[in-house]
């Protein structure tokens, strides 16, 4: 900074104001400082700023899997809000492993991020209490955490209920449900919505119609085959996330094809034949709201932790409107 000040013919305080975007510097003087910064290749020392302000101008986002389209959209939305706040965003993937979630979250905190947004993989977040008590705000995203903190969620049960009710409205009574691991909050909520829709329609649920587990293609293929063949085959399927839906689409029977509604929209879903009916989440709204909540906390918002829910949207396109026996 001394070199920049000497080259620009200004004082150290003026250089500091320009570097930190503070007021009190004329445009002509700011231009001289910027020219000196570029000529000398000066870069601000963020470690020194941490000592001075207690902030690193960085936040962290812990996702399930950054390669998943839903997670990628969440990340992009959080990043846009962070950029508008002048902050960097660090991201990591837990792979649905609680120990990896804890390891990454504490690593981010050790690097003194100002705040943390977590898509929980585990059910015990007590390890974050010391960080929260020391002033690092935490917002849970997509799933609630186990400690008192803000949570931004989709209406998972309501969306699954609407999708199942849509199939019922088109004449289906034997509806299969293929979901993720039941220990995952979103998976359990979507199964609850399916059951509620069936109950409100006065329809029994055969437990054999429900198949929950890992989302790998082999497991989903086996579930599709079991549910859609034999004398007790279902006439419709509700697939409870985008990975399950993609796997199911590869293994639907060529004849007597069941009606299908998927939870989560898919790229090119409207180009399939028939086009795919979905219950769409809004990952951009989810990510942006979680990020705004985090920055509100950093700005001093002290209201009690809130559970904020974003509605889903049923998008009929064709696959969910096929009556029984016409697949």
C-alpha positions as a LaTeX table, in Angstrom:
\begin{tabular}{lrrr}
\hline
Residue & $x$ (\AA) & $y$ (\AA) & $z$ (\AA) \\
\hline
Unk1 & 0.00 & 0.00 & 0.00 \\
Unk2 & 2.96 & 2.33 & 0.67 \\
Unk3 & 4.21 & 1.70 & $-2.88$ \\
Unk4 & 0.74 & 2.44 & $-4.29$ \\
Unk5 & 0.46 & 5.61 & $-2.24$ \\
Unk6 & 3.89 & 6.81 & $-3.41$ \\
Unk7 & 3.14 & 6.03 & $-7.07$ \\
Unk8 & $-0.22$ & 7.80 & $-6.92$ \\
Unk9 & 1.06 & 10.72 & $-4.85$ \\
Unk10 & $-1.55$ & 10.21 & $-2.11$ \\
Unk11 & $-1.62$ & 9.14 & 1.53 \\
Unk12 & $-2.05$ & 5.61 & 2.84 \\
Unk13 & $-5.55$ & 6.38 & 4.10 \\
Unk14 & $-6.63$ & 7.38 & 0.60 \\
Unk15 & $-5.36$ & 4.09 & $-0.82$ \\
Unk16 & $-7.21$ & 2.22 & 1.94 \\
Unk17 & $-10.45$ & 4.04 & 1.13 \\
Unk18 & $-10.18$ & 3.22 & $-2.56$ \\
Unk19 & $-9.29$ & $-0.44$ & $-1.96$ \\
Unk20 & $-12.18$ & $-0.89$ & 0.48 \\
Unk21 & $-14.73$ & 1.03 & $-1.58$ \\
Unk22 & $-15.17$ & 3.77 & 1.02 \\
Unk23 & $-16.34$ & 7.31 & 0.35 \\
Unk24 & $-14.36$ & 10.51 & 0.76 \\
Unk25 & $-12.14$ & 10.23 & $-2.31$ \\
Unk26 & $-12.51$ & 12.39 & $-5.42$ \\
Unk27 & $-12.97$ & 10.59 & $-8.76$ \\
Unk28 & $-9.67$ & 12.01 & $-10.06$ \\
Unk29 & $-7.75$ & 10.79 & $-7.00$ \\
Unk30 & $-9.46$ & 7.38 & $-7.11$ \\
Unk31 & $-8.45$ & 7.04 & $-10.76$ \\
Unk32 & $-4.81$ & 7.78 & $-9.88$ \\
Unk33 & $-4.89$ & 5.16 & $-7.13$ \\
Unk34 & $-6.49$ & 2.55 & $-9.43$ \\
Unk35 & $-3.87$ & 3.25 & $-12.10$ \\
Unk36 & $-1.09$ & 2.74 & $-9.55$ \\
Unk37 & $-2.74$ & $-0.48$ & $-8.30$ \\
Unk38 & $-2.87$ & $-1.88$ & $-11.83$ \\
Unk39 & 0.67 & $-0.81$ & $-12.66$ \\
Unk40 & 2.12 & $-2.35$ & $-9.50$ \\
Unk41 & $-0.07$ & $-5.46$ & $-9.44$ \\
Unk42 & $-1.25$ & $-4.69$ & $-5.91$ \\
Unk43 & $-3.62$ & $-7.17$ & $-4.23$ \\
Unk44 & $-5.44$ & $-6.52$ & $-0.98$ \\
Unk45 & $-4.26$ & $-8.61$ & 2.00 \\
Unk46 & $-7.44$ & $-10.29$ & 3.19 \\
Unk47 & $-5.68$ & $-11.78$ & 6.21 \\
Unk48 & $-4.93$ & $-8.26$ & 7.40 \\
Unk49 & $-8.55$ & $-7.29$ & 6.81 \\
Unk50 & $-9.68$ & $-10.22$ & 8.95 \\
Unk51 & $-7.54$ & $-8.92$ & 11.81 \\
Unk52 & $-8.98$ & $-5.45$ & 11.36 \\
Unk53 & $-12.69$ & $-6.18$ & 10.75 \\
Unk54 & $-13.24$ & $-9.75$ & 11.98 \\
Unk55 & $-14.77$ & $-10.59$ & 8.56 \\
Unk56 & $-13.36$ & $-12.51$ & 5.60 \\
Unk57 & $-16.02$ & $-11.50$ & 3.04 \\
Unk58 & $-16.61$ & $-15.19$ & 2.36 \\
Unk59 & $-19.44$ & $-17.63$ & 3.02 \\
Unk60 & $-19.69$ & $-21.38$ & 2.49 \\
Unk61 & $-22.33$ & $-23.65$ & 0.99 \\
Unk62 & $-22.37$ & $-27.35$ & 1.80 \\
Unk63 & $-24.38$ & $-29.37$ & $-0.74$ \\
Unk64 & $-25.32$ & $-32.99$ & $-1.22$ \\
Unk65 & $-23.67$ & $-33.29$ & $-4.66$ \\
Unk66 & $-22.54$ & $-30.29$ & $-6.69$ \\
Unk67 & $-22.90$ & $-32.32$ & $-9.92$ \\
Unk68 & $-26.64$ & $-32.78$ & $-9.37$ \\
Unk69 & $-28.63$ & $-30.23$ & $-11.45$ \\
Unk70 & $-30.75$ & $-29.23$ & $-8.44$ \\
Unk71 & $-27.64$ & $-28.63$ & $-6.32$ \\
Unk72 & $-25.97$ & $-26.70$ & $-9.13$ \\
Unk73 & $-28.96$ & $-24.37$ & $-9.37$ \\
Unk74 & $-28.91$ & $-23.85$ & $-5.60$ \\
Unk75 & $-25.21$ & $-23.01$ & $-5.74$ \\
Unk76 & $-25.61$ & $-20.52$ & $-8.57$ \\
Unk77 & $-28.43$ & $-18.71$ & $-6.77$ \\
Unk78 & $-26.44$ & $-18.46$ & $-3.53$ \\
Unk79 & $-23.38$ & $-17.27$ & $-5.44$ \\
Unk80 & $-25.32$ & $-14.46$ & $-7.12$ \\
Unk81 & $-26.53$ & $-13.12$ & $-3.77$ \\
Unk82 & $-23.04$ & $-13.47$ & $-2.27$ \\
Unk83 & $-21.48$ & $-11.62$ & $-5.20$ \\
Unk84 & $-23.95$ & $-8.77$ & $-4.79$ \\
Unk85 & $-22.83$ & $-8.57$ & $-1.14$ \\
Unk86 & $-19.16$ & $-8.46$ & $-2.16$ \\
Unk87 & $-18.49$ & $-11.98$ & $-0.84$ \\
Unk88 & $-16.81$ & $-15.07$ & $-2.20$ \\
Unk89 & $-18.63$ & $-18.41$ & $-2.03$ \\
Unk90 & $-16.90$ & $-21.67$ & $-1.14$ \\
Unk91 & $-18.76$ & $-24.90$ & $-1.88$ \\
Unk92 & $-18.36$ & $-28.58$ & $-1.00$ \\
Unk93 & $-20.29$ & $-31.83$ & $-1.43$ \\
Unk94 & $-21.11$ & $-34.18$ & 1.43 \\
Unk95 & $-22.16$ & $-37.10$ & $-0.78$ \\
Unk96 & $-24.95$ & $-37.75$ & 1.77 \\
Unk97 & $-22.26$ & $-38.77$ & 4.27 \\
Unk98 & $-22.79$ & $-37.23$ & 7.75 \\
Unk99 & $-19.11$ & $-37.51$ & 8.65 \\
Unk100 & $-18.15$ & $-35.68$ & 5.45 \\
Unk101 & $-20.74$ & $-32.98$ & 6.16 \\
Unk102 & $-19.22$ & $-32.39$ & 9.60 \\
Unk103 & $-15.66$ & $-32.49$ & 8.27 \\
Unk104 & $-16.36$ & $-29.93$ & 5.54 \\
Unk105 & $-18.47$ & $-27.62$ & 7.71 \\
Unk106 & $-15.81$ & $-27.43$ & 10.40 \\
Unk107 & $-13.08$ & $-26.97$ & 7.78 \\
Unk108 & $-14.97$ & $-23.99$ & 6.35 \\
Unk109 & $-15.41$ & $-22.56$ & 9.84 \\
Unk110 & $-11.69$ & $-23.07$ & 10.57 \\
Unk111 & $-11.02$ & $-20.87$ & 7.55 \\
Unk112 & $-13.20$ & $-18.22$ & 9.19 \\
Unk113 & $-16.03$ & $-17.98$ & 6.70 \\
Unk114 & $-18.53$ & $-15.36$ & 7.84 \\
Unk115 & $-21.53$ & $-17.69$ & 7.54 \\
Unk116 & $-22.55$ & $-21.18$ & 6.51 \\
Unk117 & $-25.42$ & $-22.62$ & 4.46 \\
Unk118 & $-25.86$ & $-26.37$ & 4.91 \\
Unk119 & $-27.91$ & $-28.99$ & 3.05 \\
Unk120 & $-27.88$ & $-31.55$ & 5.87 \\
Unk121 & $-26.67$ & $-35.10$ & 5.29 \\
Unk122 & $-26.88$ & $-36.10$ & 8.95 \\
Unk123 & $-29.32$ & $-35.65$ & 11.79 \\
Unk124 & $-27.03$ & $-34.29$ & 14.51 \\
Unk125 & $-25.74$ & $-30.75$ & 14.09 \\
Unk126 & $-24.63$ & $-30.17$ & 17.65 \\
Unk127 & $-21.08$ & $-29.85$ & 16.34 \\
Unk128 & $-22.11$ & $-26.45$ & 14.91 \\
Unk129 & $-23.29$ & $-25.01$ & 18.23 \\
Unk130 & $-19.85$ & $-23.64$ & 19.22 \\
Unk131 & $-19.62$ & $-21.89$ & 15.84 \\
Unk132 & $-23.12$ & $-20.40$ & 16.16 \\
Unk133 & $-22.42$ & $-19.27$ & 19.73 \\
Unk134 & $-19.20$ & $-17.60$ & 18.58 \\
Unk135 & $-21.13$ & $-15.56$ & 16.01 \\
Unk136 & $-21.12$ & $-17.60$ & 12.79 \\
Unk137 & $-24.70$ & $-17.75$ & 11.46 \\
Unk138 & $-25.94$ & $-21.02$ & 9.97 \\
Unk139 & $-28.88$ & $-21.48$ & 7.58 \\
Unk140 & $-30.14$ & $-24.96$ & 6.70 \\
Unk141 & $-31.27$ & $-25.42$ & 3.11 \\
Unk142 & $-33.60$ & $-28.03$ & 1.54 \\
Unk143 & $-33.76$ & $-29.96$ & 4.83 \\
Unk144 & $-34.04$ & $-28.80$ & 8.45 \\
Unk145 & $-31.17$ & $-29.21$ & 10.88 \\
Unk146 & $-31.23$ & $-30.45$ & 14.46 \\
Unk147 & $-30.27$ & $-27.15$ & 16.11 \\
Unk148 & $-32.14$ & $-23.85$ & 16.36 \\
Unk149 & $-31.32$ & $-22.10$ & 13.08 \\
Unk150 & $-33.13$ & $-20.75$ & 10.04 \\
Unk151 & $-34.27$ & $-23.36$ & 7.50 \\
Unk152 & $-35.38$ & $-22.77$ & 3.91 \\
Unk153 & $-37.35$ & $-25.68$ & 2.47 \\
Unk154 & $-39.62$ & $-26.70$ & $-0.38$ \\
Unk155 & $-43.17$ & $-27.82$ & 0.36 \\
Unk156 & $-42.18$ & $-31.45$ & $-0.21$ \\
Unk157 & $-45.27$ & $-33.07$ & 1.28 \\
Unk158 & $-47.61$ & $-30.64$ & $-0.47$ \\
Unk159 & $-45.91$ & $-31.17$ & $-3.82$ \\
Unk160 & $-46.04$ & $-34.96$ & $-3.59$ \\
Unk161 & $-49.64$ & $-34.77$ & $-2.48$ \\
Unk162 & $-50.53$ & $-32.61$ & $-5.50$ \\
Unk163 & $-48.72$ & $-34.95$ & $-7.89$ \\
Unk164 & $-50.42$ & $-38.04$ & $-6.49$ \\
Unk165 & $-53.83$ & $-36.32$ & $-6.47$ \\
Unk166 & $-53.25$ & $-35.44$ & $-10.14$ \\
Unk167 & $-52.85$ & $-39.13$ & $-10.98$ \\
Unk168 & $-55.95$ & $-39.97$ & $-8.94$ \\
Unk169 & $-57.91$ & $-37.29$ & $-10.82$ \\
Unk170 & $-57.02$ & $-39.07$ & $-14.08$ \\
Unk171 & $-58.53$ & $-42.34$ & $-12.90$ \\
Unk172 & $-55.62$ & $-44.11$ & $-11.23$ \\
Unk173 & $-56.21$ & $-46.09$ & $-8.06$ \\
Unk174 & $-53.13$ & $-48.32$ & $-7.99$ \\
Unk175 & $-50.26$ & $-45.83$ & $-7.76$ \\
Unk176 & $-46.69$ & $-46.86$ & $-7.03$ \\
Unk177 & $-44.23$ & $-44.65$ & $-5.15$ \\
Unk178 & $-40.47$ & $-44.92$ & $-5.82$ \\
Unk179 & $-38.43$ & $-42.77$ & $-3.46$ \\
Unk180 & $-35.04$ & $-42.09$ & $-1.95$ \\
Unk181 & $-33.78$ & $-43.37$ & 1.40 \\
Unk182 & $-36.56$ & $-42.88$ & 3.98 \\
Unk183 & $-34.07$ & $-41.47$ & 6.50 \\
Unk184 & $-33.71$ & $-38.36$ & 4.29 \\
Unk185 & $-36.11$ & $-35.59$ & 5.33 \\
Unk186 & $-37.25$ & $-34.71$ & 1.81 \\
Unk187 & $-37.85$ & $-38.37$ & 0.93 \\
Unk188 & $-39.92$ & $-38.93$ & 4.07 \\
Unk189 & $-41.97$ & $-35.78$ & 3.44 \\
Unk190 & $-42.73$ & $-36.76$ & $-0.14$ \\
Unk191 & $-43.83$ & $-40.23$ & 0.98 \\
Unk192 & $-46.08$ & $-38.54$ & 3.53 \\
Unk193 & $-47.64$ & $-36.40$ & 0.81 \\
Unk194 & $-48.30$ & $-39.49$ & $-1.32$ \\
Unk195 & $-50.03$ & $-41.24$ & 1.59 \\
Unk196 & $-52.11$ & $-38.17$ & 2.42 \\
Unk197 & $-53.39$ & $-37.87$ & $-1.15$ \\
Unk198 & $-54.38$ & $-41.52$ & $-1.22$ \\
Unk199 & $-56.07$ & $-41.27$ & 2.18 \\
Unk200 & $-58.03$ & $-38.14$ & 1.25 \\
Unk201 & $-59.28$ & $-39.92$ & $-1.88$ \\
Unk202 & $-60.39$ & $-42.88$ & 0.25 \\
Unk203 & $-57.90$ & $-45.20$ & $-1.46$ \\
Unk204 & $-56.00$ & $-47.95$ & 0.37 \\
Unk205 & $-52.22$ & $-48.08$ & 0.07 \\
Unk206 & $-50.68$ & $-51.50$ & $-0.41$ \\
Unk207 & $-47.26$ & $-51.31$ & 1.21 \\
Unk208 & $-45.90$ & $-53.29$ & $-1.74$ \\
Unk209 & $-46.58$ & $-50.21$ & $-3.89$ \\
Unk210 & $-43.95$ & $-48.21$ & $-1.98$ \\
Unk211 & $-40.29$ & $-48.79$ & $-2.84$ \\
Unk212 & $-37.70$ & $-46.55$ & $-1.16$ \\
Unk213 & $-33.92$ & $-46.86$ & $-1.15$ \\
Unk214 & $-30.76$ & $-45.72$ & $-2.92$ \\
Unk215 & $-31.23$ & $-43.86$ & $-6.18$ \\
Unk216 & $-28.83$ & $-45.94$ & $-8.30$ \\
Unk217 & $-30.22$ & $-47.16$ & $-11.60$ \\
Unk218 & $-30.13$ & $-50.88$ & $-10.72$ \\
Unk219 & $-32.27$ & $-50.43$ & $-7.61$ \\
Unk220 & $-34.77$ & $-48.18$ & $-9.41$ \\
Unk221 & $-34.91$ & $-50.56$ & $-12.39$ \\
Unk222 & $-35.79$ & $-53.43$ & $-10.06$ \\
Unk223 & $-38.49$ & $-51.31$ & $-8.41$ \\
Unk224 & $-40.02$ & $-50.32$ & $-11.76$ \\
Unk225 & $-40.06$ & $-53.93$ & $-12.94$ \\
Unk226 & $-41.62$ & $-55.22$ & $-9.72$ \\
Unk227 & $-44.31$ & $-52.53$ & $-9.61$ \\
Unk228 & $-45.31$ & $-52.61$ & $-13.30$ \\
Unk229 & $-45.45$ & $-56.35$ & $-14.00$ \\
Unk230 & $-47.69$ & $-59.18$ & $-12.91$ \\
Unk231 & $-51.40$ & $-59.33$ & $-12.10$ \\
Unk232 & $-51.12$ & $-56.71$ & $-9.35$ \\
Unk233 & $-49.21$ & $-54.14$ & $-11.41$ \\
Unk234 & $-49.78$ & $-50.48$ & $-10.65$ \\
Unk235 & $-51.18$ & $-48.23$ & $-13.39$ \\
Unk236 & $-49.21$ & $-45.12$ & $-12.39$ \\
Unk237 & $-45.92$ & $-44.20$ & $-10.76$ \\
Unk238 & $-44.87$ & $-41.24$ & $-8.65$ \\
Unk239 & $-41.06$ & $-40.93$ & $-8.72$ \\
Unk240 & $-39.86$ & $-38.84$ & $-5.84$ \\
Unk241 & $-36.74$ & $-37.05$ & $-7.15$ \\
Unk242 & $-34.93$ & $-36.29$ & $-10.38$ \\
Unk243 & $-32.42$ & $-39.17$ & $-10.11$ \\
Unk244 & $-35.19$ & $-41.70$ & $-9.50$ \\
Unk245 & $-37.21$ & $-40.28$ & $-12.40$ \\
Unk246 & $-34.27$ & $-40.46$ & $-14.81$ \\
Unk247 & $-33.56$ & $-44.06$ & $-13.84$ \\
Unk248 & $-37.24$ & $-44.99$ & $-14.10$ \\
Unk249 & $-37.55$ & $-43.50$ & $-17.60$ \\
Unk250 & $-34.87$ & $-45.89$ & $-18.82$ \\
Unk251 & $-36.79$ & $-48.92$ & $-17.56$ \\
Unk252 & $-40.50$ & $-48.25$ & $-18.12$ \\
Unk253 & $-42.17$ & $-51.11$ & $-19.96$ \\
Unk254 & $-42.67$ & $-50.60$ & $-23.69$ \\
Unk255 & $-46.28$ & $-51.82$ & $-23.48$ \\
Unk256 & $-48.85$ & $-51.11$ & $-20.78$ \\
Unk257 & $-46.72$ & $-48.11$ & $-19.90$ \\
Unk258 & $-47.83$ & $-46.59$ & $-16.59$ \\
Unk259 & $-48.68$ & $-42.93$ & $-16.15$ \\
Unk260 & $-45.80$ & $-41.07$ & $-14.54$ \\
Unk261 & $-45.38$ & $-37.94$ & $-12.42$ \\
Unk262 & $-41.89$ & $-37.03$ & $-11.20$ \\
Unk263 & $-40.79$ & $-34.76$ & $-8.37$ \\
Unk264 & $-38.23$ & $-32.21$ & $-9.71$ \\
Unk265 & $-38.20$ & $-30.89$ & $-13.23$ \\
Unk266 & $-35.70$ & $-32.24$ & $-15.75$ \\
Unk267 & $-33.93$ & $-30.54$ & $-18.62$ \\
Unk268 & $-35.61$ & $-31.51$ & $-21.92$ \\
Unk269 & $-38.54$ & $-33.06$ & $-20.04$ \\
Unk270 & $-40.90$ & $-31.43$ & $-22.51$ \\
Unk271 & $-39.19$ & $-33.19$ & $-25.45$ \\
Unk272 & $-39.95$ & $-36.72$ & $-24.23$ \\
Unk273 & $-42.85$ & $-38.72$ & $-25.67$ \\
Unk274 & $-45.09$ & $-38.25$ & $-23.84$ \\
Unk275 & $-43.63$ & $-35.13$ & $-22.27$ \\
Unk276 & $-42.94$ & $-35.53$ & $-18.57$ \\
Unk277 & $-45.40$ & $-34.26$ & $-15.98$ \\
Unk278 & $-43.53$ & $-33.01$ & $-12.92$ \\
Unk279 & $-43.82$ & $-31.36$ & $-9.56$ \\
Unk280 & $-41.21$ & $-28.64$ & $-9.92$ \\
Unk281 & $-39.22$ & $-27.10$ & $-7.13$ \\
Unk282 & $-37.72$ & $-23.64$ & $-7.45$ \\
Unk283 & $-34.02$ & $-24.09$ & $-6.60$ \\
Unk284 & $-33.22$ & $-20.51$ & $-7.58$ \\
Unk285 & $-35.76$ & $-19.14$ & $-5.10$ \\
Unk286 & $-34.59$ & $-21.60$ & $-2.43$ \\
Unk287 & $-30.92$ & $-20.71$ & $-2.81$ \\
Unk288 & $-31.54$ & $-16.96$ & $-3.03$ \\
Unk289 & $-33.79$ & $-16.93$ & 0.04 \\
Unk290 & $-31.28$ & $-18.95$ & 2.09 \\
Unk291 & $-28.47$ & $-16.59$ & 1.08 \\
Unk292 & $-30.51$ & $-13.47$ & 1.85 \\
Unk293 & $-31.41$ & $-14.94$ & 5.23 \\
Unk294 & $-27.72$ & $-15.57$ & 5.95 \\
Unk295 & $-26.73$ & $-12.00$ & 5.04 \\
Unk296 & $-29.62$ & $-10.64$ & 7.10 \\
Unk297 & $-28.17$ & $-12.49$ & 10.09 \\
Unk298 & $-24.71$ & $-11.12$ & 9.32 \\
Unk299 & $-26.24$ & $-7.63$ & 9.24 \\
Unk300 & $-27.59$ & $-8.09$ & 12.76 \\
Unk301 & $-31.08$ & $-9.58$ & 12.27 \\
Unk302 & $-31.84$ & $-11.10$ & 15.68 \\
Unk303 & $-35.37$ & $-12.51$ & 15.32 \\
Unk304 & $-35.97$ & $-16.14$ & 16.38 \\
Unk305 & $-34.97$ & $-18.82$ & 13.85 \\
Unk306 & $-37.59$ & $-19.26$ & 11.15 \\
Unk307 & $-38.69$ & $-22.15$ & 8.95 \\
Unk308 & $-39.37$ & $-20.69$ & 5.50 \\
Unk309 & $-41.18$ & $-22.80$ & 2.90 \\
Unk310 & $-41.28$ & $-22.29$ & $-0.88$ \\
Unk311 & $-44.26$ & $-23.79$ & $-2.76$ \\
Unk312 & $-43.85$ & $-26.30$ & $-5.59$ \\
Unk313 & $-45.57$ & $-26.21$ & $-8.98$ \\
Unk314 & $-47.35$ & $-29.06$ & $-10.76$ \\
Unk315 & $-46.57$ & $-28.91$ & $-14.51$ \\
Unk316 & $-48.84$ & $-31.24$ & $-16.57$ \\
Unk317 & $-47.18$ & $-32.22$ & $-19.85$ \\
Unk318 & $-48.66$ & $-35.58$ & $-20.82$ \\
Unk319 & $-47.08$ & $-38.48$ & $-18.94$ \\
Unk320 & $-49.26$ & $-37.92$ & $-15.88$ \\
Unk321 & $-52.52$ & $-37.51$ & $-17.76$ \\
Unk322 & $-52.69$ & $-40.97$ & $-19.35$ \\
Unk323 & $-55.76$ & $-42.87$ & $-18.03$ \\
Unk324 & $-55.38$ & $-46.45$ & $-16.77$ \\
Unk325 & $-55.00$ & $-48.96$ & $-19.57$ \\
Unk326 & $-53.98$ & $-46.41$ & $-22.23$ \\
Unk327 & $-50.20$ & $-46.42$ & $-21.69$ \\
\hline
\end{tabular}
